[in-house]
Amino acid sequence: MSARWRLLDTGTRDAAENMCLDKAVLEARSRDLVPDTLRFLQFSPPAVLVGYHQAVDLEVRT
């Protein structure tokens, strides 16, 4: 773990933009191009993110 951290507040974005930013931060971090990162984000419109090992019917109330 690096000693430096950075704080990112990327504001309100749609789900696709937020997922692209997550991927970019992860790839940059894995190449040691950026320090460990704490990112604050918000979705607009509201979105549901379901991971690979999650079941939609167990995670999402409809």
Contacts in CASP RR format, 6 or more apart in sequence:
PFRMAT RR
TARGET T0000
AUTHOR 0000-0000-0000
METHOD contacts of the structure
MODEL  1
MSARWRLLDTGTRDAAENMCLDKAVLEARSRDLVPDTLRFLQFSPPAVLV
GYHQAVDLEVRT
1 36 0 8 1.000
2 35 0 8 1.000
2 36 0 8 1.000
4 35 0 8 1.000
4 36 0 8 1.000
5 35 0 8 1.000
5 36 0 8 1.000
5 37 0 8 1.000
5 38 0 8 1.000
6 34 0 8 1.000
6 35 0 8 1.000
6 36 0 8 1.000
6 37 0 8 1.000
6 38 0 8 1.000
7 37 0 8 1.000
7 38 0 8 1.000
7 39 0 8 1.000
7 40 0 8 1.000
8 25 0 8 1.000
8 37 0 8 1.000
8 38 0 8 1.000
8 39 0 8 1.000
8 40 0 8 1.000
9 39 0 8 1.000
9 40 0 8 1.000
9 41 0 8 1.000
10 18 0 8 1.000
10 21 0 8 1.000
10 39 0 8 1.000
10 40 0 8 1.000
10 41 0 8 1.000
11 40 0 8 1.000
11 41 0 8 1.000
11 42 0 8 1.000
12 41 0 8 1.000
12 42 0 8 1.000
12 43 0 8 1.000
12 44 0 8 1.000
13 21 0 8 1.000
13 41 0 8 1.000
13 42 0 8 1.000
13 43 0 8 1.000
13 44 0 8 1.000
14 43 0 8 1.000
14 44 0 8 1.000
14 45 0 8 1.000
14 47 0 8 1.000
15 43 0 8 1.000
15 47 0 8 1.000
15 49 0 8 1.000
18 41 0 8 1.000
18 43 0 8 1.000
18 47 0 8 1.000
19 49 0 8 1.000
21 39 0 8 1.000
21 41 0 8 1.000
22 39 0 8 1.000
25 34 0 8 1.000
25 37 0 8 1.000
25 39 0 8 1.000
28 34 0 8 1.000
29 35 0 8 1.000
29 36 0 8 1.000
29 37 0 8 1.000
48 59 0 8 1.000
48 60 0 8 1.000
50 56 0 8 1.000
50 59 0 8 1.000
50 60 0 8 1.000
END
